[in-house]
Amino acid sequence: METVTISPKFQVVIPQKIREAMGLRSGEKAKVISFRNRIEIIPMRDVRSLRGYLKGIDTSFVRDGDRV
């Protein structure tokens, strides 16, 4: 877990290890939400960047008898 300091202008710097692990770049947009007494920063990704995200997952399942 990393620790950051909130500046007088209420700004924070995302630590380098986290920026690199998440592939964040300067100028990217992110959503900031309050959730269960914590702050979450969620990068806004282009839908095209998610292509192939679910590749290889098992889509087989047992259907009920009354379903096609």
C-alpha positions in Angstrom: 0.0 0.0 0.0 1.3 3.4 -0.9 0.8 6.7 1.0 0.2 10.0 -0.6 -0.1 13.5 0.7 -3.1 15.8 0.0 -1.8 19.2 -1.1 -3.4 22.5 0.0 -5.2 22.5 -3.4 -6.5 19.0 -2.6 -4.3 17.4 -5.2 -2.6 14.0 -4.9 0.2 12.4 -6.9 -0.4 8.7 -7.9 2.8 6.9 -7.0 5.0 5.8 -10.0 4.7 2.1 -9.3 0.9 2.3 -9.4 1.0 4.5 -12.6 3.2 2.0 -14.4 1.2 -1.0 -13.2 -2.1 0.5 -14.4 -0.6 1.9 -17.6 -1.7 5.5 -16.7 -0.5 8.4 -18.9 -0.5 12.1 -18.4 -3.7 13.8 -19.5 -5.9 10.7 -19.1 -9.4 11.2 -17.5 -10.5 9.3 -14.4 -13.7 9.0 -12.3 -13.5 9.7 -8.6 -16.1 8.2 -6.4 -16.8 7.9 -2.7 -17.5 4.3 -1.7 -17.9 2.9 1.8 -15.8 5.6 3.5 -13.0 5.5 1.0 -12.1 7.3 -2.3 -11.7 5.4 -5.5 -10.1 6.6 -8.7 -11.2 4.7 -11.8 -9.4 5.4 -15.1 -11.8 6.0 -18.0 -10.7 3.6 -20.8 -11.8 3.7 -24.4 -14.1 0.7 -25.2 -11.7 -0.4 -27.9 -8.9 -0.9 -25.3 -11.1 -3.6 -23.8 -11.1 -5.7 -26.9 -10.0 -9.3 -26.1 -10.4 -8.7 -22.4 -12.5 -11.9 -22.0 -10.7 -14.0 -24.5 -10.4 -17.6 -23.4 -13.1 -17.6 -20.7 -15.3 -20.7 -20.3 -18.7 -19.9 -21.7 -20.2 -23.3 -21.3 -23.0 -23.8 -18.8 -26.0 -26.1 -18.2 -29.3 -24.6 -19.5 -32.6 -25.3 -17.9 -34.8 -27.8 -19.8 -37.4 -25.2 -20.8 -34.8 -22.9 -22.4 -33.5 -23.1 -25.9 
